């Protein structure tokens, strides 16, 4: 579900971000490196560094719940603004 939403917003945020979709079955090293155990996880990187994201869940490493298109756009804009 998250893949389709990310693909729909890719053009809208292409001036701010690049989206990579990683299949953790095909790339198990990525899974182990970032301790990915959920079917969908959104992580943010800037300048080759993993950024922490403040969230209501207390897990600042990733977003593990479904976001709609506008929430993704807002998140990317916020991360880009704060990362500069």
N, CA, C and O atoms as a Tinker XYZ file with bonds, in Angstrom:
   336  protein
     1  N      0.799000   -1.205000    0.000000    73     2
     2  CA     0.000000    0.000000    0.000000    64     1     3
     3  C      0.839000    1.265000    0.000000    63     2     4     5
     4  O      0.478000    2.249000   -0.646000    81     3
     5  N      1.958000    1.249000    0.720000    73     3     6
     6  CA     2.804000    2.440000    0.780000    64     5     7
     7  C      3.540000    2.652000   -0.543000    63     6     8     9
     8  O      3.759000    3.793000   -0.950000    81     7
     9  N      3.926000    1.561000   -1.220000    73     7    10
    10  CA     4.644000    1.696000   -2.492000    64     9    11
    11  C      3.835000    2.509000   -3.496000    63    10    12    13
    12  O      4.375000    3.414000   -4.132000    81    11
    13  N      2.558000    2.202000   -3.646000    73    11    14
    14  CA     1.705000    2.897000   -4.614000    64    13    15
    15  C      1.584000    4.375000   -4.264000    63    14    16    17
    16  O      1.627000    5.227000   -5.152000    81    15
    17  N      1.435000    4.684000   -2.992000    73    15    18
    18  CA     1.323000    6.082000   -2.569000    64    17    19
    19  C      2.629000    6.824000   -2.832000    63    18    20    21
    20  O      2.615000    7.958000   -3.311000    81    19
    21  N      3.743000    6.194000   -2.522000    73    19    22
    22  CA     5.046000    6.827000   -2.776000    64    21    23
    23  C      5.256000    7.082000   -4.259000    63    22    24    25
    24  O      5.770000    8.133000   -4.639000    81    23
    25  N      4.869000    6.143000   -5.091000    73    23    26
    26  CA     5.017000    6.322000   -6.532000    64    25    27
    27  C      4.132000    7.462000   -7.043000    63    26    28    29
    28  O      4.522000    8.184000   -7.961000    81    27
    29  N      2.952000    7.625000   -6.460000    73    27    30
    30  CA     2.058000    8.715000   -6.889000    64    29    31
    31  C      2.619000   10.091000   -6.527000    63    30    32    33
    32  O      2.364000   11.058000   -7.246000    81    31
    33  N      3.365000   10.203000   -5.446000    73    31    34
    34  CA     3.898000   11.509000   -5.048000    64    33    35
    35  C      5.314000   11.753000   -5.576000    63    34    36    37
    36  O      5.840000   12.855000   -5.426000    81    35
    37  N      5.922000   10.772000   -6.174000    73    35    38
    38  CA     7.330000   10.893000   -6.605000    64    37    39
    39  C      7.569000   12.120000   -7.472000    63    38    40    41
    40  O      8.534000   12.848000   -7.238000    81    39
    41  N      6.724000   12.373000   -8.463000    73    39    42
    42  CA     6.918000   13.545000   -9.327000    64    41    43
    43  C      6.712000   14.846000   -8.569000    63    42    44    45
    44  O      7.404000   15.832000   -8.822000    81    43
    45  N      5.762000   14.852000   -7.642000    73    43    46
    46  CA     5.450000   16.074000   -6.894000    64    45    47
    47  C      6.593000   16.489000   -5.967000    63    46    48    49
    48  O      6.749000   17.675000   -5.675000    81    47
    49  N      7.386000   15.533000   -5.505000    73    47    50
    50  CA     8.470000   15.862000   -4.578000    64    49    51
    51  C      9.856000   15.669000   -5.198000    63    50    52    53
    52  O     10.865000   15.738000   -4.496000    81    51
    53  N      9.908000   15.429000   -6.509000    73    51    54
    54  CA    11.186000   15.114000   -7.161000    64    53    55
    55  C     12.219000   16.231000   -7.017000    63    54    56    57
    56  O     13.418000   15.962000   -7.083000    81    55
    57  N     11.787000   17.470000   -6.823000    73    55    58
    58  CA    12.733000   18.576000   -6.628000    64    57    59
    59  C     13.299000   18.602000   -5.214000    63    58    60    61
    60  O     14.242000   19.341000   -4.932000    81    59
    61  N     12.718000   17.786000   -4.316000    73    59    62
    62  CA    13.174000   17.759000   -2.924000    64    61    63
    63  C     13.749000   16.414000   -2.510000    63    62    64    65
    64  O     14.611000   16.346000   -1.634000    81    63
    65  N     13.269000   15.335000   -3.144000    73    63    66
    66  CA    13.624000   14.006000   -2.648000    64    65    67
    67  C     13.581000   12.973000   -3.770000    63    66    68    69
    68  O     12.918000   13.152000   -4.792000    81    67
    69  N     14.298000   11.911000   -3.543000    73    67    70
    70  CA    14.262000   10.744000   -4.420000    64    69    71
    71  C     13.720000    9.588000   -3.597000    63    70    72    73
    72  O     14.126000    9.385000   -2.453000    81    71
    73  N     12.813000    8.842000   -4.178000    73    71    74
    74  CA    12.208000    7.723000   -3.476000    64    73    75
    75  C     12.846000    6.425000   -3.973000    63    74    76    77
    76  O     12.950000    6.187000   -5.176000    81    75
    77  N     13.263000    5.605000   -3.033000    73    75    78
    78  CA    13.776000    4.275000   -3.337000    64    77    79
    79  C     12.903000    3.277000   -2.593000    63    78    80    81
    80  O     12.673000    3.412000   -1.391000    81    79
    81  N     12.430000    2.299000   -3.301000    73    79    82
    82  CA    11.641000    1.245000   -2.682000    64    81    83
    83  C     12.524000    0.008000   -2.613000    63    82    84    85
    84  O     13.017000   -0.469000   -3.635000    81    83
    85  N     12.720000   -0.505000   -1.416000    73    83    86
    86  CA    13.614000   -1.642000   -1.197000    64    85    87
    87  C     12.791000   -2.844000   -0.750000    63    86    88    89
    88  O     12.033000   -2.769000    0.217000    81    87
    89  N     12.950000   -3.934000   -1.458000    73    87    90
    90  CA    12.305000   -5.188000   -1.067000    64    89    91
    91  C     13.236000   -5.883000   -0.082000    63    90    92    93
    92  O     14.315000   -6.342000   -0.459000    81    91
    93  N     12.822000   -5.961000    1.178000    73    91    94
    94  CA    13.698000   -6.509000    2.214000    64    93    95
    95  C     13.913000   -8.014000    2.074000    63    94    96    97
    96  O     14.818000   -8.569000    2.698000    81    95
    97  N     13.100000   -8.672000    1.271000    73    95    98
    98  CA    13.338000  -10.088000    0.992000    64    97    99
    99  C     14.501000  -10.216000    0.016000    63    98   100   101
   100  O     15.348000  -11.098000    0.156000    81    99
   101  N     14.533000   -9.321000   -0.978000    73    99   102
   102  CA    15.609000   -9.345000   -1.974000    64   101   103
   103  C     16.903000   -8.738000   -1.446000    63   102   104   105
   104  O     17.983000   -9.080000   -1.927000    81   103
   105  N     16.812000   -7.850000   -0.473000    73   103   106
   106  CA    17.986000   -7.165000    0.076000    64   105   107
   107  C     17.997000   -7.362000    1.597000    63   106   108   109
   108  O     17.749000   -6.414000    2.342000    81   107
   109  N     18.278000   -8.570000    2.060000    73   107   110
   110  CA    18.225000   -8.843000    3.504000    64   109   111
   111  C     19.254000   -8.051000    4.312000    63   110   112   113
   112  O     19.037000   -7.812000    5.500000    81   111
   113  N     20.357000   -7.640000    3.707000    73   111   114
   114  CA    21.352000   -6.852000    4.435000    64   113   115
   115  C     20.763000   -5.522000    4.891000    63   114   116   117
   116  O     21.045000   -5.060000    5.997000    81   115
   117  N     19.953000   -4.914000    4.048000    73   115   118
   118  CA    19.287000   -3.656000    4.396000    64   117   119
   119  C     18.348000   -3.887000    5.575000    63   118   120   121
   120  O     18.263000   -3.069000    6.491000    81   119
   121  N     17.658000   -5.000000    5.534000    73   119   122
   122  CA    16.728000   -5.379000    6.593000    64   121   123
   123  C     17.463000   -5.502000    7.928000    63   122   124   125
   124  O     17.012000   -4.968000    8.941000    81   123
   125  N     18.567000   -6.190000    7.924000    73   123   126
   126  CA    19.338000   -6.392000    9.154000    64   125   127
   127  C     19.976000   -5.089000    9.632000    63   126   128   129
   128  O     19.991000   -4.804000   10.829000    81   127
   129  N     20.493000   -4.312000    8.710000    73   127   130
   130  CA    21.169000   -3.062000    9.061000    64   129   131
   131  C     20.241000   -2.089000    9.780000    63   130   132   133
   132  O     20.642000   -1.440000   10.747000    81   131
   133  N     19.002000   -1.989000    9.308000    73   131   134
   134  CA    18.061000   -1.023000    9.880000    64   133   135
   135  C     16.963000   -1.669000   10.725000    63   134   136   137
   136  O     15.992000   -1.006000   11.088000    81   135
   137  N     17.108000   -2.944000   11.035000    73   135   138
   138  CA    16.166000   -3.679000   11.889000    64   137   139
   139  C     14.725000   -3.501000   11.409000    63   138   140   141
   140  O     13.845000   -3.114000   12.178000    81   139
   141  N     14.503000   -3.787000   10.143000    73   139   142
   142  CA    13.172000   -3.645000    9.549000    64   141   143
   143  C     12.399000   -4.936000    9.728000    63   142   144   145
   144  O     12.771000   -5.973000    9.177000    81   143
   145  N     11.337000   -4.873000   10.489000    73   143   146
   146  CA    10.516000   -6.048000   10.762000    64   145   147
   147  C      9.072000   -5.861000   10.341000    63   146   148   149
   148  O      8.269000   -6.784000   10.474000    81   147
   149  N      8.728000   -4.695000    9.840000    73   147   150
   150  CA     7.361000   -4.390000    9.454000    64   149   151
   151  C      7.222000   -4.474000    7.934000    63   150   152   153
   152  O      8.205000   -4.315000    7.210000    81   151
   153  N      6.008000   -4.724000    7.452000    73   151   154
   154  CA     5.816000   -4.856000    6.005000    64   153   155
   155  C      6.098000   -3.568000    5.237000    63   154   156   157
   156  O      6.463000   -3.621000    4.063000    81   155
   157  N      5.936000   -2.413000    5.880000    73   155   158
   158  CA     6.226000   -1.139000    5.224000    64   157   159
   159  C      6.846000   -0.189000    6.233000    63   158   160   161
   160  O      6.341000   -0.013000    7.342000    81   159
   161  N      7.942000    0.414000    5.828000    73   159   162
   162  CA     8.644000    1.355000    6.693000    64   161   163
   163  C      9.156000    2.497000    5.835000    63   162   164   165
   164  O      9.739000    2.266000    4.776000    81   163
   165  N      8.946000    3.718000    6.280000    73   163   166
   166  CA     9.456000    4.886000    5.587000    64   165   167
   167  C     10.626000    5.429000    6.394000    63   166   168   169
   168  O     10.489000    5.745000    7.576000    81   167
   169  N     11.780000    5.534000    5.738000    73   167   170
   170  CA    12.972000    6.077000    6.384000    64   169   171
   171  C     13.453000    7.259000    5.558000    63   170   172   173
   172  O     13.205000    7.327000    4.355000    81   171
   173  N     14.140000    8.187000    6.205000    73   171   174
   174  CA    14.602000    9.391000    5.526000    64   173   175
   175  C     16.117000    9.487000    5.657000    63   174   176   177
   176  O     16.680000    9.302000    6.736000    81   175
   177  N     16.760000    9.781000    4.527000    73   175   178
   178  CA    18.208000    9.979000    4.496000    64   177   179
   179  C     18.484000   11.343000    3.875000    63   178   180   181
   180  O     17.789000   11.765000    2.951000    81   179
   181  N     19.493000   12.022000    4.383000    73   179   182
   182  CA    19.915000   13.307000    3.820000    64   181   183
   183  C     21.432000   13.332000    3.871000    63   182   184   185
   184  O     22.028000   13.087000    4.920000    81   183
   185  N     22.058000   13.628000    2.736000    73   183   186
   186  CA    23.514000   13.653000    2.686000    64   185   187
   187  C     24.127000   12.326000    3.096000    63   186   188   189
   188  O     25.143000   12.299000    3.792000    81   187
   189  N     23.522000   11.229000    2.673000    73   187   190
   190  CA    23.977000    9.867000    2.972000    64   189   191
   191  C     23.884000    9.501000    4.450000    63   190   192   193
   192  O     24.513000    8.538000    4.888000    81   191
   193  N     23.114000   10.252000    5.215000    73   191   194
   194  CA    22.942000    9.949000    6.636000    64   193   195
   195  C     21.472000    9.714000    6.934000    63   194   196   197
   196  O     20.598000   10.410000    6.417000    81   195
   197  N     21.220000    8.737000    7.764000    73   195   198
   198  CA    19.860000    8.430000    8.183000    64   197   199
   199  C     19.402000    9.489000    9.171000    63   198   200   201
   200  O     20.066000    9.736000   10.178000    81   199
   201  N     18.262000   10.116000    8.882000    73   199   202
   202  CA    17.730000   11.133000    9.778000    64   201   203
   203  C     16.672000   10.535000   10.695000    63   202   204   205
   204  O     15.890000    9.673000   10.293000    81   203
   205  N     16.666000   10.996000   11.893000    73   203   206
   206  CA    15.622000   10.581000   12.827000    64   205   207
   207  C     14.417000   11.498000   12.634000    63   206   208   209
   208  O     14.558000   12.682000   12.330000    81   207
   209  N     13.234000   10.924000   12.817000    73   207   210
   210  CA    11.988000   11.641000   12.621000    64   209   211
   211  C     11.200000   11.594000   13.930000    63   210   212   213
   212  O     10.935000   10.514000   14.458000    81   211
   213  N     10.833000   12.741000   14.443000    73   211   214
   214  CA    10.011000   12.750000   15.651000    64   213   215
   215  C      8.619000   12.259000   15.299000    63   214   216   217
   216  O      8.020000   12.715000   14.325000    81   215
   217  N      8.108000   11.332000   16.092000    73   215   218
   218  CA     6.775000   10.797000   15.830000    64   217   219
   219  C      6.079000   10.492000   17.147000    63   218   220   221
   220  O      6.705000   10.467000   18.207000    81   219
   221  N      4.801000   10.266000   17.065000    73   219   222
   222  CA     4.019000    9.998000   18.265000    64   221   223
   223  C      4.280000    8.616000   18.847000    63   222   224   225
   224  O      3.899000    8.338000   19.984000    81   223
   225  N      4.930000    7.745000   18.069000    73   223   226
   226  CA     5.157000    6.380000   18.539000    64   225   227
   227  C      6.400000    6.247000   19.397000    63   226   228   229
   228  O      6.573000    5.238000   20.081000    81   227
   229  N      7.274000    7.256000   19.373000    73   227   230
   230  CA     8.518000    7.167000   20.120000    64   229   231
   231  C      9.642000    6.537000   19.323000    63   230   232   233
   232  O     10.799000    6.591000   19.741000    81   231
   233  N      9.325000    5.938000   18.174000    73   231   234
   234  CA    10.355000    5.365000   17.299000    64   233   235
   235  C     10.792000    6.462000   16.337000    63   234   236   237
   236  O     10.085000    6.770000   15.377000    81   235
   237  N     11.946000    7.045000   16.591000    73   235   238
   238  CA    12.396000    8.171000   15.774000    64   237   239
   239  C     13.211000    7.741000   14.562000    63   238   240   241
   240  O     13.727000    8.593000   13.839000    81   239
   241  N     13.337000    6.448000   14.325000    73   239   242
   242  CA    14.127000    5.960000   13.199000    64   241   243
   243  C     13.319000    5.758000   11.929000    63   242   244   245
   244  O     13.887000    5.725000   10.838000    81   243
   245  N     12.000000    5.621000   12.050000    73   243   246
   246  CA    11.193000    5.261000   10.883000    64   245   247
   247  C      9.715000    5.537000   11.131000    63   246   248   249
   248  O      9.274000    5.703000   12.269000    81   247
   249  N      8.971000    5.580000   10.044000    73   247   250
   250  CA     7.516000    5.662000   10.104000    64   249   251
   251  C      6.997000    4.309000    9.652000    63   250   252   253
   252  O      7.334000    3.836000    8.567000    81   251
   253  N      6.167000    3.683000   10.496000    73   251   254
   254  CA     5.700000    2.329000   10.206000    64   253   255
   255  C      4.192000    2.269000    9.978000    63   254   256   257
   256  O      3.603000    1.189000   10.019000    81   255
   257  N      3.577000    3.394000    9.743000    73   255   258
   258  CA     2.136000    3.390000    9.507000    64   257   259
   259  C      1.859000    4.043000    8.162000    63   258   260   261
   260  O      2.708000    4.744000    7.611000    81   259
   261  N      0.667000    3.806000    7.646000    73   259   262
   262  CA     0.306000    4.298000    6.329000    64   261   263
   263  C      0.123000    5.812000    6.346000    63   262   264   265
   264  O     -0.541000    6.366000    7.222000    81   263
   265  N      0.725000    6.463000    5.361000    73   263   266
   266  CA     0.564000    7.899000    5.168000    64   265   267
   267  C     -0.179000    8.129000    3.863000    63   266   268   269
   268  O     -0.003000    7.375000    2.905000    81   267
   269  N     -1.004000    9.162000    3.819000    73   267   270
   270  CA    -1.626000    9.488000    2.537000    64   269   271
   271  C     -0.672000   10.399000    1.764000    63   270   272   273
   272  O      0.379000   10.784000    2.277000    81   271
   273  N     -1.042000   10.740000    0.538000    73   271   274
   274  CA    -0.151000   11.516000   -0.324000    64   273   275
   275  C      0.253000   12.845000    0.309000    63   274   276   277
   276  O      1.434000   13.193000    0.307000    81   275
   277  N     -0.704000   13.586000    0.845000    73   275   278
   278  CA    -0.389000   14.891000    1.409000    64   277   279
   279  C      0.496000   14.768000    2.643000    63   278   280   281
   280  O      1.358000   15.619000    2.861000    81   279
   281  N      0.308000   13.752000    3.441000    73   279   282
   282  CA     1.156000   13.548000    4.617000    64   281   283
   283  C      2.595000   13.267000    4.206000    63   282   284   285
   284  O      3.529000   13.724000    4.865000    81   283
   285  N      2.780000   12.523000    3.127000    73   283   286
   286  CA     4.143000   12.259000    2.638000    64   285   287
   287  C      4.773000   13.548000    2.133000    63   286   288   289
   288  O      5.925000   13.844000    2.452000    81   287
   289  N      4.031000   14.310000    1.353000    73   287   290
   290  CA     4.547000   15.582000    0.838000    64   289   291
   291  C      4.910000   16.500000    1.996000    63   290   292   293
   292  O      5.984000   17.102000    1.991000    81   291
   293  N      4.037000   16.615000    2.981000    73   291   294
   294  CA     4.312000   17.466000    4.145000    64   293   295
   295  C      5.552000   16.990000    4.898000    63   294   296   297
   296  O      6.371000   17.804000    5.326000    81   295
   297  N      5.692000   15.682000    5.059000    73   295   298
   298  CA     6.854000   15.132000    5.768000    64   297   299
   299  C      8.141000   15.440000    5.020000    63   298   300   301
   300  O      9.132000   15.841000    5.631000    81   299
   301  N      8.138000   15.257000    3.701000    73   299   302
   302  CA     9.343000   15.522000    2.901000    64   301   303
   303  C      9.697000   17.005000    2.952000    63   302   304   305
   304  O     10.864000   17.363000    3.114000    81   303
   305  N      8.694000   17.865000    2.816000    73   303   306
   306  CA     8.963000   19.312000    2.898000    64   305   307
   307  C      9.538000   19.692000    4.254000    63   306   308   309
   308  O     10.469000   20.494000    4.333000    81   307
   309  N      8.996000   19.127000    5.307000    73   307   310
   310  CA     9.473000   19.427000    6.659000    64   309   311
   311  C     10.900000   18.933000    6.865000    63   310   312   313
   312  O     11.737000   19.658000    7.403000    81   311
   313  N     11.180000   17.714000    6.442000    73   311   314
   314  CA    12.533000   17.158000    6.585000    64   313   315
   315  C     13.522000   17.989000    5.781000    63   314   316   317
   316  O     14.607000   18.302000    6.271000    81   315
   317  N     13.166000   18.348000    4.563000    73   315   318
   318  CA    14.082000   19.131000    3.726000    64   317   319
   319  C     14.353000   20.497000    4.357000    63   318   320   321
   320  O     15.493000   20.960000    4.377000    81   319
   321  N     13.325000   21.125000    4.859000    73   319   322
   322  CA    13.473000   22.450000    5.478000    64   321   323
   323  C     14.388000   22.360000    6.706000    63   322   324   325
   324  O     15.249000   23.218000    6.897000    81   323
   325  N     14.209000   21.343000    7.524000    73   323   326
   326  CA    15.001000   21.218000    8.755000    64   325   327
   327  C     16.412000   20.689000    8.503000    63   326   328   329
   328  O     17.317000   20.949000    9.297000    81   327
   329  N     16.612000   19.956000    7.415000    73   327   330
   330  CA    17.917000   19.349000    7.148000    64   329   331
   331  C     18.921000   20.352000    6.604000    63   330   332   333
   332  O     20.127000   20.117000    6.668000    81   331
   333  N     18.453000   21.434000    6.086000    73   331   334
   334  CA    19.370000   22.428000    5.491000    64   333   335
   335  C     20.183000   23.137000    6.517000    63   334   336
   336  O     20.994000   23.997000    6.175000    81   335
